[in-house]
């Protein structure tokens, strides 16, 4: 059954005008009046809706049934990702949403090639929000991950009252899998460096701020692989898969 994100108030029994992009998608799929679709607005739960109007750029649907079911992880996973080159961040965000990540923090670190001006950052954030909602549509999540504005690594590290933060380093003595095996499910923020990794200075600064250094084995993973692999390890260990 087609699922669509609608960034608007949804109330059981109401007939709502669908967003233009959703209306266009409904039209392209050649859905008909009376066909059933699922709608969600990112606040939890979803609605079974019946299409009441279809035109090329306009469509509406009546909300028939509310479904409270959720597929969120029973613990909070955040991804603090140093900005990679090209479109890698798009891939990282899309796949992290599919794996259940609840918050994404883009970071600027010493070895980041990408540097975003305020104007470019805002355009990127708008683009990434679209990826988040599209990925949620695809994977069945009814809540949208929180996306923060890009931040310097040092400022992120200086934040107080955060849950357990973990950075991945091939030089760490303990593995992420071993750590997860001996710790109960809990809120975790994963710090992922850019191409070339975090500098020695950044790793030392992170350690001084209480960030735990763990490894994922002897092989060096790409920045677009590392975070997703780490999330998968935690999900497998803690029953989130």
Buried (B, 14 or more C-beta within 10 A) or exposed (E): EBBBBBEEEBEEEEEBBBBEBBBBBBBEEEBEEEBBBBBBBBEEBBBBBBBEBBEEEBBBBBBEEEEEEEEEBEBBBBBBBBBBEEEBBBBBBBBBBBBBBBBBBBBBBBBBEBEBEEEEBEEBBEEBBBBBBBBBBEBBBBBBBEBBEBBEBBEBBEEEEBEBBBBBBEEBEEBBBEBBEEEEBEBBBBBBBBBEBBBEEBBEBBBEBEBBBBBBEEEEBEBBBBBBBBBBBBBEBBEBE
